[in-house]
Amino acid sequence: MTDDAAQRPFLDVPRLAAHRIEVVAETGSTNALAAERAREGAPDGAVVVAEHQTAGRGRLDRRWEAPAGAALTLSVVLRPDVPPARWPWLPLLAGVAVVETLAEHGFAARLKWPNDVLLGAEERKVAGLLVERVETPGGPTAVVGIGLNVSLTADELPVPTATSLALARPGEPAPDREALLLALVARLRTRHASWRVGGAAADALRQEYREACATLGRPVRVEMPGDRTLQGTAVDVDADGRLVLDDGLTRHPVGAGDVVHVRAADDAGSPAAQRPGVG
């Protein structure tokens, strides 16, 4: 254990409990634990956060790991009483909440559709999102998992293309995890409440997501289910939360896939392709 790791403070359990945030010392997956809480009747907006997550998962079942106390690993129970067609907006909504929270703390983050948060000119991944649908006695429920690298050192990063808030501002102390957590949870709850109403709030979210999305306007390659691949320029995020690709002949709405940012100088998949934080 490094000296930095030994000095990482623990979260204030009683204080956070007052905000409907449950803190556990260790769990395999906060999403799995939050799913249990949802089936037990946890209300909309309930949060589970782990000091150490030992079997975290990202999209496509990629593992997500961080040393104890070095990250925010949390899952939020949301009960969106909206048509299923609107559910794909949940990871995008959560991404906007993360970007806004980081902006409050002086970090200019961007989003890679649909679920990565990037920092810096090199677009290194600082956070990832995973939304899962859970069937509960109270109806279908969303569990929104968020993993945010806070004080990881370079040696602790899971992959070379990742980063942390501490590494983004060398020489400065890492942001306080509790302050980040409270701000993020508040923003996510507020965002979800307004989005559920639809109408102007949903339209505003779409515009805000577009403005925060680093994928738009760039050549990309999308690796889709069934070993299919699409290449083109990402030109929009449509009303259903899908990424719209223009291949020069047709516009393709993409609802699921692994997006690779490709440098304009080499869109054929050379080492210039940018896939921040995969793993």
N, C-alpha and C positions, 0 to 999 in steps of 0.2 A: 504493500500500500504506500502511495506517495504521501509526502507531508501535506500536500493540498487536500488529498482525499481524507486524511485523518482529521482535518480541521473543518470539513464540510458540516454545516449545522443541520440538525434535524428540524422537520416542520413542527409547528406548534399544534399538537393534536386537539386540545380542548378549544382553542380559538377557532380552528378551522371547522370543528364540529358544529359550531354556532352558525356557520355558513352552509350547512348541509354538505360538508366535505368530509368523507371518511378517509382516514390515513391508516395504511397498513405498513408494517416494516418491510415485508417481502411477500411477493406473490408471483405465480408464474406469468399471468397475464391480467392486467387490469380490465381488459375487455371481458374476459371470461368471468372475473369476479363481479363486474358491473352487470353482466347478463344475469348472474345469480340474483343480485339485488333487485333487478327489474322483475324477474319472475316472482320474487317475494313481495312485490308491491311498491318498490321504491318510486317516489314521485318524479315527475318531470323536473329535470335540472339537478337531480342527485349526482354526486361525484364520488368516485373512488380514486385515490392517488396512492402510489406505492413509492416508498423510499428506494426500493430495489426491485426491479422486475426481471425475473430470471428466464422467462420464455416469451418475451414480447414478439408480436408478429406484425409485419406490414402487409402491404398488398402482395398477392401471389405467394403468400405464406413465407415471405422473407423474414428472417430473424432480425430482431432489433434489440441491441444490448447496450447497457451503460453501467458504469460502476455505481454503487450505492451512493445516493446523495448528490450525484453529478448532473442529474437531469430532472425534468418534470415528466413523469409518466402517469398519465391520468386518463380516466374514461368517464364520460358524462352520459347519463340516461336521459334520453329525449323521447317524448311521446307526441310525435307530430301527427295531429288529427287532420291530415291533408291527403289528397289522392296519391296513390303509389307513384304516379308519374312524376310527382314533384320531389320524391325522395332523393334522386341523384344530386339535388342541390345541397344536401346536408354536408358532404365533405367540402364543398366549395364555400359554403357559409362558415364552416369551422375554420377554413383557411384564412378567410377575410378577418375573422376574429383574432387569429394568431398574429397576422400582419399588423392589425391595429394595436394590439397589445405591445408588440415589439416596438412599434413607432413611438408609443408612450415612453418607452425606456431608451429611446435614442438609436434604434436599429432600423435601417431601411431594408426591409425584407420584400421579396417578391415570391410569386406563386408559380409553380410548374403544375399545369393541369395533369391529373385532378387532385393530387394529395401531397405534394412536397412544398416545403417552405425553404427558400434559398436566400443566402447572404453573399454580398460582395460581388466584385466584377467577375470572379471565377465561378460564381453561382454554386457555392458549396451548400450542401443540404444541412440545415440546422434543425429541421423538424419534419415529422411525417404524420400522416393522418390515416386512420382506418375506421370506416363506418360499417357496422354489422347490424343486420336485422335480427331481432329476437322475438319469438312468439311468447307472449305472456298471457296470464288469465285476463288482464286488462286490455288485451289487444296487441297488435304488432308494435314493437318498440325499437328505437334506434339506440345503439351504443356507439358513441363517438370516442374513439381512442386517439390520444395525442401524445407524441413523444417529442420533447424539446430538449436539445443538448444545451445545458447551461454552463457548467464549469469543467467540462471534459478537457483534459490536456491533449496535445497532439498524439501522444503515445496511447491514449485511451480511446481514440476515435475508432468506430467499427470498420470504416473504410476510408481510404485516402481522400475521397471526394466529399467527405463530410466536414463539418466544422462545429464550433460551439460559440455561444455568446462571449465567453471569456477569450477565446482565440480571436474573435472578430475585433476585440479592443484590447490588444496586448498592453500590459503594464497597468491596466485598471482592474479593480476587483470585479468579479462576476456579479451580475445583478442578483438581488435577493430572490430566492426561489418562491418564498411565501408571497411576496408582493406581486411577482409575476403570476402566480397561481390565482390569487384573488382577482387580479385584473382580468385575466383570461376567462375565468369562469363567469364573471359578471358580464363580460362582453358576449360570450357565447350564449348565455341565457337570454340576454336582451335581444340579440340577433335572431335567435330562434323564435322568440315570442312575436316579434314584428313580422318575420317571414311567414309564419303560419297564417297571418291575416290575409296575405296575398296582395294583389292590386299594386299600388304605388310602391309599397315596401319591397315587394318581390322585384319590381322593375329597377328600383334603386340598387338592390343587392347585385343584380346582374351587371349594372354599369360599374359598380365599385369593384366587382370581381374582374371585369375586363381591364380596368385601370391598374390593378395589382398583378395581373397575369403576365409573367415573363415569356410565356409560350406564344402569345399572339404576335402575329407579324413575322414569325420566324419559320424557316424550313425545318420540318420535323419528320421523324419516322415513327410510326405507331405500330407496335407489335401487338397484334390483336389475338383474341382467342381463336383456336383452330389453326395456329401457325400461319395466319394471314398477316401481311404487312402492307401498310399504306404509307406513301410519301407525298408530301406536298407542303404548302404554306398554311400555317394555322391562321385563319382569318377571323374567327369569331367563336364565342360561346353562345349557343342558342338558348331559347327560352326554357328548354328542358335540361340545361346544364351540359349539353354535349359539345365537344370540341368540333369545330367545322374546319375541314381541310379542303384546300383548293389545289388540285393536281394539274391545273392548267386547262383542263377540259370539263371537269365536274366538281361540284362541291359535295363532300362526303361528311355527314354528321357521324361522329364517333362517340358512342356511349361508354365504351370500356376499352382499355388498352394501356400498354406501357409506352409512354412517350419518351422519345430520345430527341433532345435538342441537337440539331446538326448545324455546324458552321456553314455559312453560305458558300465559302470557298470549296467545300467538299461535302456534298450532300449524298455521297455514295456509301457512307458508312465507314470511313477511314478512322484512324485514331482521333481525328478532330471532332468526332461525334461526342456530344456532351450528354452524359447520363448521370446527373448529380445524385450521389448518395444511394445508389442502388445496393441493396444487400441487407 
